[in-house]
């Protein structure tokens, strides 16, 4: 069975092609945006995107925290301080009581981060202003 397209205007024949192209472009953008979120941060990205901010959140154990990570790596909490360093694309926390604990960092949305041990999420937090 053939369809007679001689009576269809050129604009009407182009419309489905434009709709398909627009849909494909939107899907490509959505895939790119989704891929950017949820990616592990490198050590340099951790310093740029986490240091200089307050992070409030909770660890998987249920422990709540509210800490400021200064640009020089100093950690300031309520009644305590510590020092952060970057080791192999992980943020390491030294509060002076044990050996440092290190976590990978994944950006999960514009102001949300996740703390990772390997690929397992062991905490989460919201980035805010340091002051």
C-alpha positions as CSV (number, residue, x, y, z in Angstrom):
1,X,0.0,0.0,0.0
2,X,1.4,3.4,-0.9
3,X,0.5,6.7,0.4
4,X,0.0,9.6,-1.9
5,X,2.1,12.5,-0.6
6,X,1.6,14.8,-3.6
7,X,-1.3,16.6,-1.8
8,X,0.8,17.1,1.4
9,X,2.5,20.5,1.7
10,X,6.3,20.6,2.0
11,X,5.9,22.1,5.5
12,X,3.7,19.2,6.6
13,X,6.4,16.7,5.4
14,X,9.1,18.6,7.3
15,X,7.2,18.8,10.6
16,X,7.7,15.1,11.7
17,X,11.5,15.4,10.9
18,X,11.7,18.6,13.0
19,X,9.8,16.9,15.9
20,X,12.2,13.9,15.8
21,X,15.3,16.2,15.7
22,X,14.0,18.2,18.6
23,X,13.2,15.1,20.6
24,X,16.7,13.6,20.0
25,X,18.4,16.9,20.9
26,X,16.4,17.1,24.2
27,X,17.3,13.4,25.0
28,X,21.0,14.1,24.3
29,X,20.9,17.1,26.7
30,X,19.1,15.2,29.4
31,X,21.6,12.4,29.2
32,X,24.5,14.8,29.4
33,X,23.0,16.6,32.4
34,X,22.3,13.3,34.2
35,X,25.8,12.1,33.6
36,X,27.3,15.3,35.0
37,X,25.4,14.8,38.2
38,X,26.3,11.9,40.4
39,X,29.9,11.8,39.2
40,X,32.8,11.3,41.5
41,X,34.9,14.4,42.1
42,X,38.6,14.5,41.6
43,X,40.8,15.8,44.4
44,X,41.0,19.2,42.7
45,X,37.2,19.3,42.3
46,X,36.8,18.4,45.9
47,X,39.0,21.4,46.9
48,X,37.1,23.7,44.5
49,X,33.5,22.5,45.3
50,X,33.6,21.4,48.9
51,X,36.3,23.3,50.6
52,X,35.2,26.8,51.5
53,X,31.7,25.5,52.4
54,X,29.6,24.4,55.3
55,X,28.3,20.8,54.9
56,X,25.3,19.6,57.0
57,X,24.2,16.0,56.8
58,X,24.3,12.5,58.3
59,X,26.4,9.4,58.0
60,X,24.8,6.0,57.4
61,X,25.3,5.2,61.1
62,X,22.9,8.0,61.8
63,X,25.5,10.4,63.1
64,X,24.5,14.0,62.2
65,X,27.2,16.5,61.4
66,X,27.5,20.2,60.6
67,X,31.1,21.2,59.6
68,X,32.8,24.0,57.8
69,X,35.7,23.0,55.5
70,X,38.0,26.1,55.2
71,X,40.1,26.7,52.0
72,X,43.2,25.7,53.9
73,X,41.7,22.3,54.9
74,X,40.8,23.3,58.5
75,X,37.6,21.6,59.7
76,X,35.4,23.5,62.2
77,X,32.5,21.8,64.0
78,X,30.5,22.6,67.1
79,X,33.2,22.4,69.9
80,X,35.9,20.6,67.8
81,X,38.3,21.2,64.9
82,X,40.2,18.9,62.6
83,X,42.2,19.0,59.4
84,X,41.2,17.8,55.9
85,X,43.6,16.7,53.2
86,X,43.2,15.3,49.7
87,X,44.7,11.8,49.1
88,X,44.1,10.0,45.8
89,X,40.9,11.8,44.9
90,X,39.4,11.3,48.4
91,X,38.8,13.8,51.2
92,X,40.5,12.7,54.4
93,X,39.4,13.8,57.9
94,X,41.8,14.0,60.8
95,X,40.3,15.0,64.1
96,X,43.4,14.1,66.1
97,X,42.1,11.0,67.8
98,X,42.7,8.2,65.3
99,X,44.2,7.8,61.9
100,X,42.5,9.9,59.2
101,X,39.3,8.5,57.6
102,X,39.0,9.1,53.8
103,X,36.0,9.2,51.6
104,X,35.3,9.6,47.9
105,X,33.0,12.5,47.1
106,X,30.2,12.4,44.6
107,X,28.1,15.4,43.6
108,X,24.5,14.4,43.8
109,X,22.6,17.5,42.5
110,X,23.6,21.1,42.7
111,X,24.0,21.4,46.5
112,X,24.1,17.7,47.6
113,X,27.1,15.5,48.0
114,X,27.6,11.9,49.0
115,X,30.5,10.4,51.0
116,X,31.7,7.1,49.5
117,X,33.7,4.1,50.7
118,X,34.5,2.4,47.4
119,X,31.2,2.6,45.5
120,X,29.0,2.5,48.7
121,X,27.3,5.7,50.0
122,X,28.2,6.0,53.7
123,X,26.9,9.6,54.2
124,X,25.4,12.6,52.6
125,X,25.3,16.3,53.0
126,X,24.1,19.6,51.8
127,X,26.6,22.3,50.7
128,X,26.0,25.8,52.1
129,X,27.8,29.0,52.8
130,X,30.7,28.7,55.2
131,X,29.6,31.8,57.2
